[in-house]
Amino acid sequence: MNIYEMHGYESRQDYLEQLAEENGANLETVLALADILGEDEDFDGLASSVEDWNWDISE
């Protein structure tokens, strides 16, 4: 069992897709951030970055 499965996801891709969806984020941007930060930051730095980002560009 890998870290993603331990957190209830099928895979890293599934986790990243759900992270984007839950935060109203653009999936391509989340994937780019994940690529830059690396897997070690998926549940820490990446999650914080996605949660903190203002995804509503209409404001």
C-alpha positions as CSV (number, residue, x, y, z in Angstrom):
1,M,0.0,0.0,0.0
2,N,1.4,3.4,-1.0
3,I,1.0,6.8,0.7
4,Y,-1.9,7.8,-1.6
5,E,-3.8,4.6,-0.9
6,M,-3.2,5.1,2.9
7,H,-4.9,8.5,2.6
8,G,-7.9,6.9,0.7
9,Y,-6.9,7.7,-2.9
10,E,-6.4,5.3,-5.8
11,S,-3.1,6.9,-7.0
12,R,-1.1,10.1,-7.0
13,Q,-3.1,11.2,-10.1
14,D,-6.4,10.6,-8.2
15,Y,-5.1,12.6,-5.3
16,L,-4.0,15.5,-7.5
17,E,-7.3,15.5,-9.3
18,Q,-9.3,15.5,-6.1
19,L,-7.1,18.2,-4.6
20,A,-7.8,20.4,-7.6
21,E,-11.5,19.7,-7.5
22,E,-11.9,20.3,-3.8
23,N,-10.2,23.7,-4.1
24,G,-11.7,24.9,-7.3
25,A,-8.3,24.8,-8.9
26,N,-7.2,24.3,-12.4
27,L,-5.9,20.8,-12.7
28,E,-3.1,21.7,-15.1
29,T,-1.8,24.3,-12.6
30,V,-1.9,21.7,-9.7
31,L,-0.1,19.2,-11.9
32,A,2.6,21.8,-12.7
33,L,3.0,22.7,-9.0
34,A,3.2,19.0,-8.1
35,D,5.9,18.6,-10.7
36,I,7.9,21.5,-9.4
37,L,7.6,20.6,-5.7
38,G,7.9,16.8,-6.1
39,E,6.1,14.0,-4.5
40,D,7.6,14.6,-1.0
41,E,5.5,17.8,-0.8
42,D,2.2,16.4,-2.0
43,F,0.6,16.3,1.5
44,D,2.4,19.3,2.8
45,G,3.7,22.1,0.6
46,L,1.6,21.3,-2.4
47,A,-1.6,20.9,-0.4
48,S,-0.9,24.2,1.4
49,S,-0.1,26.0,-1.8
50,V,-3.3,24.8,-3.5
51,E,-5.5,25.6,-0.5
52,D,-4.0,29.1,-0.1
53,W,-4.1,30.1,-3.7
54,N,-7.0,32.5,-4.7
55,W,-8.5,30.4,-7.6
56,D,-11.4,32.8,-8.2
57,I,-10.0,35.0,-11.0
58,S,-13.3,36.9,-11.2
59,E,-12.5,39.0,-8.2
